[in-house]
Amino acid sequence: MVALYATLADRGRARPLRLEPGPADQARQVVERRAADAVGAILVQGFPGGGPSGVAWKTGTSWGGRDAWALGFDARHVAGVWIGRPDGTAMPGATGRQAALPVLARVFGLRTCAGALAPAPEVSPCLLGQLDTCPAPCAGRIDASAYRGLVEACLAFLDGSDDAPLSRLAARRDRAADALRFEAAARAQRDLLVLDELRRRRARLDWIITRQNFVVLLPTADRDGAQFYAALAGRLVLELRVRAAADLAAAVDLVRERFAHYQGLPLERGDVAASTILAAWLRDRGQEGLILPLDGPDALARRLDELVVTLHDLGQRGPLPAIDGL
């Protein structure tokens, strides 16, 4: 398995593995270079628990939990982690992602980059730079001022002041469709949807930074009600499970009673920041539930009837109907 991943890391060229530096063995091209690069780019992702960037990795778990695997590579290294028992007995609950991947992340955290101060693509360990898919200065193909221009263009798009990326993608989609290249058109359309969702999430984050008062309603796992979170002045002040209109009315009354008390009150060490609630919602369940702004203590009470309908809708599958003004 490690030899196979080493072949992908070497852009499709296979050669015997070695543990220590030495003369290079003769390599054989066994996978088309473009195909190996494509697979490597797909596998590059961040480590869930944190770790170095620019690493392509994959996990695996054998039947019955007998083996937990994690294999990865960058532009200069390949590593494999196996966790199991010598007698081959099962390890209940063990998976490659849970058991072996954290070890792999620590292994790649030991790597060094000889080109950290002076860009040198031939020695950089970052796989994205090796595959020509990263324009950062450390890849040696762009200077700092040009890279700053890319960052500023990205921020302008996220802020909603530059629609050029959407226009370019829409034009690419339309050209592909006119040429009957429907798969390419579908990819461009997916990219459009991703960028649109990214901009909407950025807008929500901007909103929470400036507003600080909101309620989040999330469907419960069994769809028999909703989880009600209320944040006032940037902190979580109420968390309830609501199943009926009476529960929702009680939650609305509690928010109204507490609204004025928390305004202008600084966050304390034990408070849960509202941004933590929103970030978790956007990350894990951004397509579910509803976020409601609170302009004053009576904001929820004025819309109680609509919220009762929303509570019912949360028990249904699919997107929620919109509430005017929210």
Secondary structure, 3 states (H helix, E strand, C coil): CHHHHHHHHCCCEECCCCCCCCCCCCCEECCCHHHHHHHHHHHECCCCCCCCCCCEEEEEECHHHCEEEEEEECCCCEEEEEEECCCCCCCCCCCHHHHHHHHHHHHHCCCCCCCCCCCCCCCCCCHHHHCCCCCCHHHCCCCHHHHHHHHHHHHHHHCCCCCHHHHHHHHHHHHHHHCCCHHHHHHHHHHHHHHHHHHHHHHHHHHHHHHCCEEEEEECCCCCCEEEEEEECCEEEEEEEECCHHHHHHHHHHHHHHHHHHCCCCCCCCCCEHHHHHHHHHHHHCCCCEEEECCCCCCCHHHHHHHHHHHHHCCCCCCCCCCCCC
